[in-house]
Structures are given as structure tokens and as C-alpha cells.
Amino acid sequence: MTIRELIINKTDMKQLDISWRLSDGAQSSYELFLIQGGSVVERVKRSSDTMRCSLCTTIDPMKEYGVLLTVKSGRLLSTARAGFYAATDKPISQYVSYHKHG
């Protein structure tokens, strides 16, 4: 199980809709961090098989943000990260995914 795709959509400067797709299998839980300037702005941890999360937080259009996502399925972990400028939809860093057998 690996995270195949991490999708970040800004509906406005007060909400982010984040979704992801797995290569195979199903997740049992996830933990998601919204990071700005090295600090965690939002953290969500849920036991859920839903591959979607909405964050209601004020986004500063002049700043860079990052998303770190970890999903768990049994003893398997998969992590992905992506960065973006709030003022545009262009990513600022490559999508990266890796997995670990625990």
C-alpha cells in the first residue's frame, strides 16, 4: 500500500480540501499536518477509511504551505508530502511518497 496521489484544492482562503488515492489496499487511519514556516498550523488524526479531509483555517496568500500525510493499514504505513503557494494552485515541491513495513 502506497499513496499514489495527494490532491490539494483551495475552495477559498478559508478552506482546503485534501484528498488522496492509494495504490492498493484500504487504510484504517490517517494523520494529516498543514505546515507553514516550520510550524504546524492544523493537525487532523482520524481512524477512518475515508480518503478525504477538509481543513477550515485562514490561509495567508503570501505564504508557502506544506501538507504531510501518513496513512496506516494494519502494520503498513505510507507517507506523502507536498508544498504549495497559497496565492496560486502551482505546487512548489514535488509530490513524494514512501512506505514502511512496520
C-alpha positions in Angstrom: 0.0 0.0 0.0 1.4 3.4 -1.0 -0.2 6.8 -1.5 -0.4 7.2 -5.3 -1.7 10.7 -5.4 -2.1 13.7 -3.0 -4.6 16.3 -4.2 -4.8 19.8 -2.6 -7.7 22.1 -3.6 -8.3 25.5 -2.2 -12.0 26.3 -2.2 -11.2 29.8 -0.9 -8.7 31.3 1.5 -10.6 29.7 4.4 -10.8 26.1 3.4 -8.6 23.4 2.0 -9.9 20.1 0.6 -7.3 17.4 0.6 -7.8 14.0 -0.9 -5.6 11.1 -1.8 -5.5 7.8 -3.6 -3.8 4.6 -2.6 -2.1 2.2 -5.0 -3.9 -0.8 -3.4 -5.5 -1.9 -0.2 -7.5 0.2 2.3 -6.4 2.5 5.1 -7.5 2.1 8.7 -6.5 5.6 9.8 -4.7 8.8 8.7 -2.8 11.7 10.2 -2.5 15.0 8.3 -0.5 18.1 9.1 -0.7 21.5 7.5 2.6 23.2 7.9 3.7 26.9 7.4 7.1 28.2 8.1 8.2 25.1 10.1 5.2 25.3 12.4 2.1 23.0 12.4 -1.0 25.1 11.6 -3.5 22.3 11.7 -3.3 18.6 12.7 -6.0 16.0 12.0 -5.8 12.4 13.2 -8.7 10.0 12.4 -9.5 6.4 12.4 -11.3 6.3 9.1 -11.2 4.7 5.7 -12.3 8.0 4.0 -9.6 9.3 1.8 -10.5 13.0 2.1 -10.1 15.8 4.7 -11.3 19.4 4.8 -9.5 21.9 6.8 -11.2 25.2 7.8 -8.4 27.6 8.5 -7.3 31.0 7.3 -4.7 30.8 4.5 -2.3 33.7 4.0 -2.0 34.2 0.2 1.6 35.5 0.6 3.0 32.4 2.3 4.1 28.9 1.4 2.4 25.8 2.9 3.1 22.1 3.1 1.0 19.1 3.7 2.3 15.9 5.3 0.0 12.9 5.2 0.5 9.5 6.8 -1.9 6.6 6.3 -2.0 3.3 8.1 -3.3 -0.1 7.1 -2.7 -2.8 9.6 1.1 -2.7 10.1 1.8 -0.8 6.9 2.5 3.0 6.8 2.6 5.2 3.8 3.6 8.9 3.9 3.3 11.7 1.3 4.2 15.3 1.3 3.5 18.3 -1.0 4.0 22.0 -0.8 2.2 24.9 -2.4 2.0 28.7 -2.6 -1.4 29.9 -1.2 -1.7 32.5 -3.9 -1.6 30.0 -6.8 -2.5 26.4 -7.5 1.0 25.6 -8.6 2.9 23.2 -6.4 6.3 24.3 -5.0 7.7 20.9 -4.3 7.5 17.6 -6.0 5.0 15.1 -4.6 6.9 12.5 -2.6 5.6 9.2 -1.3 7.3 6.4 0.6 6.1 3.5 2.6 7.3 1.4 5.5 6.5 -2.1 6.6 6.1 -2.0 10.4 
